[in-house]
Amino acid sequence: MKKINRVRKTQEFEKIIKLKNSWANKTFVVYATSKKYDECRIGISVSKKLGNAVVRNKIKRQIRMMINELSYFKGGDKDLIVIVRATYILQNYHKNKKDLEIAFKKVKIKK
């Protein structure tokens, strides 16, 4: 995922979350809003409760890979915030990827 496809500023995170257009399952909470730029942007948030910095960065890398494999950011019509829940650690990569795909479909993201 390129840097142009990432939400990085705190104000942007807060703005997207404040609109409260979200869907949640046991692994992820996904907030969405109509996109501001030409390309879809995605922000990932991992709580300190899930582990130290090494573990959190590993989780973020895995989620970026899932998003690349699902290819939602390429032609998507929304800006997204993905918040990871504690059950992420208890499941394997494929189950987490399936949960993320379901969450994206519920938020009605076009491919």
N, CA and C atoms as a LAMMPS dump frame, in Angstrom:
ITEM: TIMESTEP
0
ITEM: NUMBER OF ATOMS
333
ITEM: BOX BOUNDS ff ff ff
-5.0000000000000000e+02 5.0000000000000000e+02
-5.0000000000000000e+02 5.0000000000000000e+02
-5.0000000000000000e+02 5.0000000000000000e+02
ITEM: ATOMS id mol type element x y z
1 1 1 N 0.856 -1.171 0
2 1 2 C 0 0 0
3 1 3 C 0.901 1.234 0
4 2 1 N 0.701 2.114 -0.934
5 2 2 C 1.511 3.311 -1.049
6 2 3 C 1.143 4.316 0.039
7 3 1 N 2.047 5.251 0.31
8 3 2 C 1.781 6.271 1.329
9 3 3 C 0.622 7.175 0.929
10 4 1 N 0.405 7.343 -0.353
11 4 2 C -0.711 8.164 -0.817
12 4 3 C -2.059 7.532 -0.461
13 5 1 N -2.054 6.229 -0.204
14 5 2 C -3.276 5.502 0.125
15 5 3 C -3.482 5.347 1.629
16 6 1 N -2.789 6.147 2.444
17 6 2 C -2.902 6.018 3.896
18 6 3 C -3.452 7.292 4.52
19 7 1 N -4.289 7.109 5.521
20 7 2 C -4.728 8.216 6.364
21 7 3 C -3.726 8.257 7.506
22 8 1 N -3.054 9.394 7.701
23 8 2 C -1.993 9.45 8.698
24 8 3 C -2.219 10.496 9.783
25 9 1 N -2.935 11.555 9.499
26 9 2 C -3.083 12.641 10.462
27 9 3 C -4.204 12.356 11.456
28 10 1 N -3.983 12.757 12.694
29 10 2 C -4.96 12.545 13.757
30 10 3 C -6.284 13.231 13.44
31 11 1 N -6.218 14.42 12.872
32 11 2 C -7.445 15.153 12.534
33 11 3 C -8.274 14.397 11.511
34 12 1 N -7.629 13.748 10.559
35 12 2 C -8.352 12.981 9.55
36 12 3 C -8.997 11.743 10.171
37 13 1 N -8.283 11.08 11.083
38 13 2 C -8.856 9.936 11.794
39 13 3 C -10.108 10.38 12.543
40 14 1 N -9.996 11.463 13.305
41 14 2 C -11.119 11.946 14.109
42 14 3 C -12.304 12.35 13.24
43 15 1 N -12.033 12.978 12.108
44 15 2 C -13.1 13.413 11.209
45 15 3 C -13.879 12.216 10.655
46 16 1 N -13.178 11.184 10.247
47 16 2 C -13.836 9.995 9.693
48 16 3 C -14.622 9.262 10.777
49 17 1 N -14.052 9.151 11.967
50 17 2 C -14.728 8.444 13.056
51 17 3 C -15.939 9.231 13.55
52 18 1 N -15.853 10.546 13.541
53 18 2 C -16.95 11.383 14.024
54 18 3 C -18.216 11.224 13.188
55 19 1 N -18.09 10.888 11.916
56 19 2 C -19.26 10.727 11.04
57 19 3 C -20.062 9.471 11.362
58 20 1 N -19.454 8.53 12.097
59 20 2 C -20.139 7.347 12.633
60 20 3 C -20.776 6.443 11.584
61 21 1 N -20.218 6.41 10.396
62 21 2 C -20.658 5.44 9.396
63 21 3 C -19.74 4.233 9.545
64 22 1 N -20.176 3.251 10.346
65 22 2 C -19.279 2.151 10.667
66 22 3 C -19.993 0.811 10.646
67 23 1 N -19.176 -0.229 10.669
68 23 2 C -19.663 -1.59 10.823
69 23 3 C -18.608 -2.345 11.601
70 24 1 N -19.045 -3.26 12.457
71 24 2 C -18.103 -3.981 13.302
72 24 3 C -18.412 -5.47 13.301
73 25 1 N -17.363 -6.263 13.466
74 25 2 C -17.507 -7.676 13.751
75 25 3 C -16.575 -7.991 14.912
76 26 1 N -16.339 -9.255 15.208
77 26 2 C -15.551 -9.587 16.396
78 26 3 C -14.069 -9.248 16.26
79 27 1 N -13.609 -8.997 15.044
80 27 2 C -12.191 -8.743 14.813
81 27 3 C -11.874 -7.299 14.438
82 28 1 N -12.76 -6.641 13.697
83 28 2 C -12.489 -5.296 13.189
84 28 3 C -13.677 -4.365 13.39
85 29 1 N -13.362 -3.064 13.455
86 29 2 C -14.358 -2.012 13.328
87 29 3 C -13.895 -1.184 12.136
88 30 1 N -14.767 -0.969 11.166
89 30 2 C -14.407 -0.216 9.969
90 30 3 C -15.297 1.02 9.884
91 31 1 N -14.663 2.19 9.862
92 31 2 C -15.367 3.458 9.665
93 31 3 C -15.128 3.903 8.229
94 32 1 N -16.135 4.495 7.611
95 32 2 C -15.997 4.909 6.214
96 32 3 C -16.644 6.265 5.983
97 33 1 N -16.117 6.985 5.017
98 33 2 C -16.695 8.245 4.567
99 33 3 C -16.368 8.402 3.085
100 34 1 N -17.097 9.254 2.41
101 34 2 C -16.803 9.459 0.99
102 34 3 C -15.408 10.055 0.866
103 35 1 N -14.723 9.673 -0.18
104 35 2 C -13.315 10.043 -0.278
105 35 3 C -13.124 11.499 -0.682
106 36 1 N -12.033 12.034 -0.201
107 36 2 C -11.688 13.435 -0.443
108 36 3 C -10.738 13.567 -1.636
109 37 1 N -9.915 12.547 -1.867
110 37 2 C -8.914 12.573 -2.928
111 37 3 C -9.292 11.597 -4.04
112 38 1 N -8.46 11.522 -5.068
113 38 2 C -8.742 10.655 -6.201
114 38 3 C -8.674 9.18 -5.843
115 39 1 N -7.794 8.833 -4.924
116 39 2 C -7.622 7.435 -4.562
117 39 3 C -8.18 7.163 -3.173
118 40 1 N -8.614 5.944 -2.963
119 40 2 C -9.111 5.53 -1.659
120 40 3 C -7.955 5.526 -0.661
121 41 1 N -8.216 5.988 0.564
122 41 2 C -7.188 5.999 1.601
123 41 3 C -7.662 5.173 2.79
124 42 1 N -6.709 4.51 3.438
125 42 2 C -7.039 3.629 4.549
126 42 3 C -6.104 3.925 5.713
127 43 1 N -6.689 4.046 6.912
128 43 2 C -5.918 4.214 8.139
129 43 3 C -6.122 3.002 9.023
130 44 1 N -5.064 2.572 9.703
131 44 2 C -5.128 1.387 10.552
132 44 3 C -4.778 1.79 11.974
133 45 1 N -5.602 1.36 12.918
134 45 2 C -5.375 1.666 14.322
135 45 3 C -5.315 0.371 15.12
136 46 1 N -4.215 0.201 15.877
137 46 2 C -4.027 -0.979 16.707
138 46 3 C -3.754 -0.509 18.133
139 47 1 N -4.528 -0.995 19.077
140 47 2 C -4.422 -0.584 20.463
141 47 3 C -3.169 -1.133 21.128
142 48 1 N -2.675 -0.414 22.135
143 48 2 C -1.532 -0.89 22.916
144 48 3 C -1.873 -2.136 23.719
145 49 1 N -3.144 -2.401 23.904
146 49 2 C -3.573 -3.596 24.635
147 49 3 C -3.221 -4.883 23.885
148 50 1 N -2.993 -4.784 22.587
149 50 2 C -2.693 -5.974 21.786
150 50 3 C -1.234 -6.402 21.87
151 51 1 N -0.365 -5.531 22.364
152 51 2 C 1.033 -5.917 22.494
153 51 3 C 1.957 -4.724 22.399
154 52 1 N 3.243 -5.026 22.418
155 52 2 C 4.222 -3.949 22.317
156 52 3 C 4.326 -3.459 20.871
157 53 1 N 5.243 -2.536 20.629
158 53 2 C 5.355 -1.909 19.313
159 53 3 C 5.659 -2.916 18.21
160 54 1 N 6.45 -3.918 18.508
161 54 2 C 6.803 -4.926 17.506
162 54 3 C 5.555 -5.687 17.063
163 55 1 N 4.737 -6.093 18.022
164 55 2 C 3.515 -6.839 17.72
165 55 3 C 2.53 -5.963 16.961
166 56 1 N 2.37 -4.713 17.394
167 56 2 C 1.42 -3.812 16.723
168 56 3 C 1.848 -3.535 15.285
169 57 1 N 3.139 -3.344 15.06
170 57 2 C 3.619 -3.107 13.696
171 57 3 C 3.439 -4.343 12.822
172 58 1 N 3.614 -5.529 13.394
173 58 2 C 3.38 -6.767 12.641
174 58 3 C 1.917 -6.861 12.226
175 59 1 N 1.016 -6.525 13.139
176 59 2 C -0.416 -6.554 12.832
177 59 3 C -0.737 -5.572 11.718
178 60 1 N -0.175 -4.371 11.78
179 60 2 C -0.424 -3.369 10.731
180 60 3 C 0.104 -3.835 9.38
181 61 1 N 1.281 -4.46 9.363
182 61 2 C 1.826 -4.989 8.107
183 61 3 C 0.918 -6.072 7.541
184 62 1 N 0.41 -6.942 8.419
185 62 2 C -0.482 -8.006 7.953
186 62 3 C -1.768 -7.418 7.376
187 63 1 N -2.311 -6.414 8.015
188 63 2 C -3.557 -5.809 7.525
189 63 3 C -3.321 -5.106 6.193
190 64 1 N -2.181 -4.429 6.053
191 64 2 C -1.869 -3.807 4.762
192 64 3 C -1.768 -4.863 3.66
193 65 1 N -1.191 -6.009 3.984
194 65 2 C -1.087 -7.096 3.007
195 65 3 C -2.469 -7.633 2.656
196 66 1 N -3.334 -7.774 3.655
197 66 2 C -4.705 -8.229 3.389
198 66 3 C -5.417 -7.268 2.454
199 67 1 N -5.259 -5.986 2.714
200 67 2 C -5.912 -4.969 1.887
201 67 3 C -5.366 -5.014 0.468
202 68 1 N -4.053 -5.208 0.318
203 68 2 C -3.469 -5.34 -1.017
204 68 3 C -4.02 -6.558 -1.744
205 69 1 N -4.143 -7.668 -1.029
206 69 2 C -4.671 -8.89 -1.645
207 69 3 C -6.137 -8.738 -2.028
208 70 1 N -6.894 -8.003 -1.205
209 70 2 C -8.302 -7.779 -1.508
210 70 3 C -8.473 -6.665 -2.539
211 71 1 N -7.432 -5.857 -2.731
212 71 2 C -7.366 -4.757 -3.703
213 71 3 C -8.545 -3.788 -3.604
214 72 1 N -8.922 -3.414 -2.397
215 72 2 C -10.022 -2.478 -2.215
216 72 3 C -9.601 -1.035 -2.407
217 73 1 N -8.364 -0.7 -2.125
218 73 2 C -7.965 0.693 -2.188
219 73 3 C -7.765 1.19 -3.609
220 74 1 N -7.642 0.299 -4.577
221 74 2 C -7.32 0.704 -5.939
222 74 3 C -8.467 1.448 -6.615
223 75 1 N -9.678 0.966 -6.461
224 75 2 C -10.796 1.625 -7.12
225 75 3 C -11.91 1.959 -6.156
226 76 1 N -11.585 1.976 -4.88
227 76 2 C -12.604 2.192 -3.864
228 76 3 C -13.196 3.584 -3.924
229 77 1 N -14.359 3.725 -3.311
230 77 2 C -15.042 5.01 -3.341
231 77 3 C -15.133 5.646 -1.961
232 78 1 N -14.301 5.193 -0.994
233 78 2 C -14.387 5.71 0.358
234 78 3 C -13.01 5.833 0.996
235 79 1 N -12.937 6.689 2.042
236 79 2 C -11.789 6.709 2.941
237 79 3 C -12.17 5.866 4.14
238 80 1 N -11.232 5.051 4.634
239 80 2 C -11.545 4.074 5.67
240 80 3 C -10.613 4.178 6.859
241 81 1 N -11.139 3.82 8.027
242 81 2 C -10.348 3.609 9.223
243 81 3 C -10.639 2.181 9.679
244 82 1 N -9.6 1.387 9.859
245 82 2 C -9.746 0.018 10.33
246 82 3 C -9.184 -0.044 11.747
247 83 1 N -10.027 -0.389 12.704
248 83 2 C -9.605 -0.532 14.091
249 83 3 C -9.592 -2.023 14.415
250 84 1 N -8.471 -2.484 14.953
251 84 2 C -8.282 -3.905 15.226
252 84 3 C -8.706 -4.207 16.659
253 85 1 N -9.478 -5.275 16.824
254 85 2 C -9.917 -5.715 18.149
255 85 3 C -9.019 -6.839 18.661
256 86 1 N -9.163 -7.163 19.952
257 86 2 C -8.28 -8.129 20.616
258 86 3 C -8.376 -9.544 20.052
259 87 1 N -9.496 -9.918 19.481
260 87 2 C -9.636 -11.282 18.957
261 87 3 C -8.774 -11.526 17.713
262 88 1 N -8.193 -10.474 17.153
263 88 2 C -7.307 -10.616 15.993
264 88 3 C -6.159 -11.572 16.306
265 89 1 N -5.593 -11.462 17.489
266 89 2 C -4.43 -12.263 17.865
267 89 3 C -4.789 -13.743 18.008
268 90 1 N -6.015 -14.034 18.359
269 90 2 C -6.435 -15.413 18.607
270 90 3 C -6.721 -16.198 17.33
271 91 1 N -6.856 -15.501 16.21
272 91 2 C -7.218 -16.161 14.949
273 91 3 C -6.024 -16.2 14.004
274 92 1 N -6.118 -17.05 12.982
275 92 2 C -5.049 -17.114 11.998
276 92 3 C -5.261 -16.054 10.91
277 93 1 N -4.269 -15.941 10.033
278 93 2 C -4.264 -14.904 8.992
279 93 3 C -5.476 -15.021 8.069
280 94 1 N -5.809 -16.225 7.642
281 94 2 C -6.891 -16.414 6.675
282 94 3 C -8.254 -16.075 7.262
283 95 1 N -8.473 -16.417 8.526
284 95 2 C -9.733 -16.076 9.185
285 95 3 C -9.845 -14.563 9.354
286 96 1 N -8.74 -13.911 9.726
287 96 2 C -8.746 -12.456 9.864
288 96 3 C -8.997 -11.772 8.522
289 97 1 N -8.412 -12.314 7.465
290 97 2 C -8.619 -11.756 6.131
291 97 3 C -10.083 -11.876 5.716
292 98 1 N -10.69 -13.008 6.021
293 98 2 C -12.102 -13.204 5.686
294 98 3 C -12.98 -12.227 6.481
295 99 1 N -12.669 -12.02 7.764
296 99 2 C -13.421 -11.058 8.579
297 99 3 C -13.286 -9.637 8.037
298 100 1 N -12.084 -9.279 7.577
299 100 2 C -11.872 -7.943 7.01
300 100 3 C -12.665 -7.779 5.718
301 101 1 N -12.682 -8.802 4.886
302 101 2 C -13.446 -8.748 3.638
303 101 3 C -14.936 -8.585 3.918
304 102 1 N -15.448 -9.298 4.905
305 102 2 C -16.857 -9.176 5.283
306 102 3 C -17.153 -7.763 5.785
307 103 1 N -16.251 -7.219 6.591
308 103 2 C -16.441 -5.855 7.11
309 103 3 C -16.465 -4.843 5.969
310 104 1 N -15.576 -5.001 4.998
311 104 2 C -15.565 -4.088 3.85
312 104 3 C -16.853 -4.194 3.045
313 105 1 N -17.363 -5.394 2.877
314 105 2 C -18.622 -5.557 2.127
315 105 3 C -19.79 -4.916 2.868
316 106 1 N -19.786 -5.004 4.186
317 106 2 C -20.883 -4.42 4.978
318 106 3 C -20.868 -2.901 4.917
319 107 1 N -19.689 -2.31 4.769
320 107 2 C -19.589 -0.851 4.665
321 107 3 C -19.89 -0.416 3.23
322 108 1 N -20.11 -1.387 2.35
323 108 2 C -20.48 -1.139 0.936
324 108 3 C -19.384 -0.399 0.188
325 109 1 N -18.234 -1.031 0.133
326 109 2 C -17.109 -0.496 -0.629
327 109 3 C -17.122 -1.146 -1.989
328 110 1 N -17.055 -0.337 -3.019
329 110 2 C -17.009 -0.873 -4.373
330 110 3 C -15.576 -1.253 -4.695
331 111 1 N -15.411 -2.336 -5.444
332 111 2 C -14.076 -2.73 -5.905
333 111 3 C -13.702 -1.944 -7.12
